[in-house]
Amino acid sequence: MNENKEIQYQTKSNLKEKINSLLKSCYISYNSNPELVIENTEKAIKFANQISEQDLLAESIRMNGVAYYIKAEYDLALQQYNKALNIFQKNYHLKGIADSLFNISYIFKVKGEHDKALEYLFRSVKIREQLEDEKGLLVAYNAIGLNFWLSGNNKRALEFYEKTMQLAEKQNDSIMISKACNNIGIIYRRNNKLSQALDYYFKALKIKKQIGEKMPIANSYQNIGVIYIEKEDYNKAYEYTKKALDLMREVGSNNGIARAKLNLGLICISNQDFAIAEKYLLKAQKTIAKIEAKQLEMICYDYLTVLYEEEKDFKKALEYCRKYYELEKKLFNESKEKRILEITKKYEYEKEEKEKQIYRLKNIELKKVNDAKDKFFSIVAHDLKNPFLTIISFIRIMKNSLDKYDKNRILDLVQELEKSTNNTFALLENLLEWSRLQLGAITFNPKLFAIDNIIIDLVKNVQPLANQKKIEITTELQEKAYVFADINMIKMVIRNLLSNAIKFTYSGGSIKISTTEENGKINVSIQDNGIGIKHQDLSRLFKIDSNFSRIGTAEEKGTGLGLILVKEFLAKNNSKIRVESEFGKGTKFFFTLPQRRY
């Protein structure tokens, strides 16, 4: 009996040793060979189940999730992280809980759900503080700073990067100090505090030189060069970017080489050295083709567009501008396809019953879409019938009683008839456009045009309507602001938004249409001080099946179809309509278009 126990003990001890050995190899190779890590962790999971070692089982499952994360199979990774977390929580294994929470935060980070990522990170930090795990806290603080930065909260990001710096200095961790300096530099750059950003980039460079690794040094040169570009100190920008290029060539980083060439091209454009700029950008294009870096390819097309615009070679500028937007559209579609593939993979792991459930849900969704369209046509039929009945009634009254009315009464009737006819024509026009969109009869034809000129012309067109209600329309426009979009679609968008603003603004009110530049794009806003929209109605504005329409301040009628068209036309131009409103105080609609300037 004792001999059997001894054998069992030796077997358990051997398996524990094997599991620890497998995990040790996984910690070393998870970045470079995730397939091997999956194979080893599956063995470790099997062994841990055999000897009922829950902590080792949970850690093996967690590392299995890490491998799937490296492979960008995020749903599988999250599934494994949650399994590990549940086991660690049952056994009150605090470090395992903290590690699993940290891993889960990274899934939400890559999905862009930064609020959720931060929630898991703060839970992880609370446990690490309890454990006095300074190394874990160092990595967690840096991750929190990154998520705040990605979500646009620079103030909180800076706070946690500075915490990272303090802890890294306490631990004398040169690598993390340099990372913190670099990240703080990024925050200052985003806040347009370029001198402070430069100071931190130089601090990071100094530490990296002491460590002696070429690639991080090259990245610092690149960052410093970018700051000098933004400071318009093109000589220093060229000096540091050229250093970056030389080092990138030494380490053989095609990605780094391409970025450096792109920046050198931009510097030369700014210095009016167009021939040299062209050489750098065309060389960058060849390097990018080797590595198939689509985002860099887009930047290259953008810079070549700017170059040829500056050289007044508008034919080439348009050629590269179109390449830019074709690639942007392709990337958007590839992103959707990748998401579909991820979902498909996920379904493959689900049980047959789950697949049937999804199939049923798809049928339900399809039915909803069809019901929405049926309801839409019902709405349109109703709203077309009523104005035609009104027109017929006015005509009948005028025909039968013309000799009974004085000139003023006839004029009133004619004005009412004109108003009803105009409203009906606008509805028919919108319905026709919507129908053509659904049938695919409208061709998307983007080109360069000055949006300020378009807005001025459209304001002139609607001015008579505004004058009738004594509404003042003011404009605040960037001059010669060129955008790349479908001009007819954008005209329809602005016309609809202006008409709506007039419709829902009281007599004597005001409307302001403005454009501003931001990050290479033009923001267009149309704001009125009219009746506004109730908060609960905002979500109904752009839905076909919501049957949401309102009466204007002068009893103007509508169906809400105009805003549906606005949404669809902007979607064709890779833009979105947004709205801010306060009931009783007015409404602001705004959208963004890519900028090009001659």
Secondary structure, 3 states (H helix, E strand, C coil): CHHHHHHHHHHHHHHHHHHHHHHHHHHHHCCCCHHHHHHHHHHHHHHHHHCCCHHHHHHHHHHHHHHHHHCCCHHHHHHHHHHHHHHHHHCCCHHHHHHHHHHHHHHHHHCCCHHHHHHHHHHHHHHHHHHCCHHHHHHHHHHHHHHHHHCCCHHHHHHHHHHHHHHHHHHCCHHHHHHHHHHHHHHHHHCCCHHHHHHHHHHHHHHHHHHCCHHHHHHHHHHHHHHHHHCCCHHHHHHHHHHHHHHHHHHCCHHHHHHHHHHHHHHHHHCCCHHHHHHHHHHHHHHHHHHCCHHHHHHHHHHHHHHHHHCCCHHHHHHHHHHHHHHHHHHHHHHHHHHHHHHHHHHHCCCHHHHHHHHHHHHHHHHHHHHHHHHHHHHHHHHHHHHHHHHHHHHHHHHHHHHHCCHHHHHHHHHHHHHHHHHHHHHHHHHHHHHHHHCCCCCCCEEEEEHHHHHHHHHHHHHHHHHHCCCEEEEECCCCCEEEEEHHHHHHHHHHHHHHHHHCCCCCCEEEEEEEEECCEEEEEEEECCCCCCHHHHHHCCCHHHCCCCCCCCCCCCCCHHHHHHHHHHHHCCCCCEEEEECCCEEEEEEEEEEECC
